[in-house]
Amino acid sequence: MDDRSTLIHSARLVTDGAVVEEGWVLFGGSSIAATGFGDSWRAVVADAHPGSIAVVDAAGGWLTPGFVDIHGHGGGGASFDDGPDAIRTALALHSAHGTTRFVLSLVTASIATLESELAAVAALARTDPRVIGSHLEGPFLDPGHKGAHDPALLVNAGRDAVDRLLAAAGGSLKQITLAPEREGGMDAVRRFTEAGVAVAVGHTGADYAQTLAAFDAGASILTHAFNGMDGIHHRAPGPVAAATRTPGVTIELINDGIHVHPEVVRLTFAGAPGRVALISDAMAAAGSTDGDYLLGGLAVTVRDGVARLTVGDSIAGSTLTLDDALRRAVVEVGIDVGTAVRALTETPARAIGRGNDLGRLAPGYAADAVLLDDTFAVLAVWSDGRVIRPTASTSANDTTRMPT
């Protein structure tokens, strides 16, 4: 065990889709050393070397794994496309709201620009454990479902472009969103999948059969379901129905009350149990003010927290944080806490190949956790065993009671 560990007790511990009353978790450095329930935590503290464990009384709050966001573009006034300093600014905003691991999403740009951005994310991923890697949302998208992507930069998925992007990422590319019906699209699905990249179908004109074919070829995620694609029609079921039909496909949802109606969110959870991943799709205005922003090279206007392209009025990402996505899922949609938390933790981690060490409060998993009150407001966040919020340290082997 690490010389400086943390034990959080008296929590409603939420993991694996279930709630453990009076649960506790022990962090030993950057991983979880033990979990339990009741007063058994007291023996752990008594047996430890004096001063080696910081003890936190959760006072009945919800304790969940750290949130894993596999699709977000920025926050706090900064975008992930704009280099290391901007990335750190955005990470700080979302970390304070409970997200402890990130796949940094990059919007459509030229291949040369994306190569540079991928290399920057790869370098940061080597030094910051919060950064899992990158997600390319483009440039192999359908112009007819472009959303907030520059149509002048959308291209077919040629083999040279695919190889250049994989080489620039150096193994850090975790996800790519593409339209499989475009020229070269199905070959790209296979090529990226073979390279260990999770392929997502999105910003696509693919119909039900084409989407099924993409999943059969190795695609395993549906990017922000219902947005950037045709919806479900009783004679043309489309990509969403193909995703609910296919076991193992993860369905992303932006649960901000704007992108998808709460009743449609409920139907999606019912239609794909254990396979919904709640994402932020947040752009720079998340945690910031209304005003004018850029998403990639396109102007975005944010009013009343809703981001839209200044020209064209298409929705341009969100201003969502994942703690709000959780609250909305439970309070507005009516999803049970265990299921909602799984959609923010275990399911997205599994979707990008990290289900063996992220997304659960279990021994051997990352020491990432979020403590929330009854209204799902964040009280404290730990990432990689280190407290992010609040910043005040706790006293070794003394109980610090979290505010309620």
QUIWO-V822874 format. One record per backbone hydrogen bond with DSSP energy under -1.0 kcal/mol. NH is the residue of the N-H (numbers start at 0). CO is the residue of the C=O. Records with the same first field share a line. If there is no record, write none. Layout:
NH->CO  CO
//
This chain:
4->51
5->26
6->53
7->24
8->55
10->22
11->60
12->10  19
13->62
14->17
17->14
19->12
22->10
23->35
24->7
25->33
26->5
27->30
31->364
32->25
33->25
35->23
37->21
41->38
44->40
45->41
46->42
51->48
53->4
54->397
55->6
56->399
57->8
59->9
60->57
61->371
62->11
63->369
66->97
67->343
68->100
72->281
74->77
75->285
76->283
77->74
79->72
81->78
86->82
87->83
88->84
89->85
90->86
91->87
92->88
93->89
94->90
95->91
97->94
98->93
99->66
100->66
101->129
102->68
103->132
104->71
105->134
113->109
114->110
115->111
116->112
117->113
118->114
119->115
120->116
121->117
122->118
123->119
124->120
125->121
126->123
127->123
130->127
131->101
133->171
134->103
135->174
136->105
137->135  176
140->138
141->202
144->141
145->142
152->149
154->138
156->182
157->155
161->157
162->158
163->159
164->160
165->161
166->162
167->163
168->164
169->165
171->168
173->133
174->133
175->197
176->135
177->199
178->139
181->178
184->181
187->183
188->184
189->185
190->186
191->187
192->188
193->189
194->190
195->192
196->191
197->173
199->175
200->220
201->177
203->227
210->206
211->207
212->208
213->209
214->210
215->211
216->212
218->213
219->198
220->198
221->249
222->200
224->251
226->223
232->235
241->237
242->238
243->239
244->240
248->245
249->219
250->274
251->221
252->276
255->253
264->260
265->261
266->262
267->263
268->264
269->265
270->266
271->267
274->271
276->250
277->342
278->252
280->70
282->317
285->282
287->284
290->301
292->299
294->297
297->294
299->292
300->307
301->290
302->305
305->302
307->300
308->313
309->298
312->308
315->306
317->280
324->320
325->321
326->322
327->323
328->324
329->325
330->326
331->327
332->327
334->328
339->335
340->336
341->337
342->338
343->340
346->341
348->344
349->345
350->346
351->347
352->349
353->348
356->353
357->353
361->359
363->31
364->361
365->356
366->29
367->365
368->381
369->63
370->379
371->61
372->376
375->372
378->370
379->370
380->388
381->368
382->385
384->366
385->382
387->380
388->380
396->52
397->394
399->54
401->56
//
